[in-house]
């Protein structure tokens, strides 16, 4: 009798948490469709740090209360060597916090490395981009850090995105958001700008 109860419980558990054949087929079809998609939209929130980009990459920066909310639309332009994509992205951003209240527009060109096979792993791709960043006014937090800033600066981004099980068109995103004077090219009175670390979601359509 005890053995029957255990067998019944195991069978119910497997039935509840194992997708049906039809569901698996739908997921696989959705994955193939997502692979062919050329458009993505990303929303993420990031917090600014008080250090340099180098310090952020080494996890030596402190997180501040200044935030930025970003909505991005990305278009894949081309694929080469089967695993690499060229992309162009447009962003509209809103800075909020004690020392950041401006709007920001960013347009980077991105190269993406699709490092792992779609069906097997959680980690999907690694990307890096460079372009221009235009703020509605010189950001106050950048002035606090470096004594000066400009509306127009260089923009850099680094991104890692991850698959979400059973959601083939939706991805979890971690991104570094960086504005730079590019060695004082955009502003001779400022050798730095701002760095933010953010997390969000990406939808491929």
GITA-V55893 format. One record per helix or strand of 3 or more residues. SS is the DSSP state (helix for helix, strand for strand). FROM is the first residue (numbers start at 1). LEN is the number of residues. If there is no record, write none. Layout:
ss=SS from=FROM len=LEN
ss=SS from=FROM len=LEN
//
This chain:
ss=helix from=2 len=16
ss=helix from=21 len=16
ss=strand from=39 len=11
ss=helix from=53 len=5
ss=strand from=63 len=18
ss=strand from=84 len=13
ss=strand from=103 len=11
ss=strand from=123 len=13
ss=helix from=140 len=7
ss=strand from=152 len=13
ss=strand from=167 len=14
ss=strand from=194 len=11
//
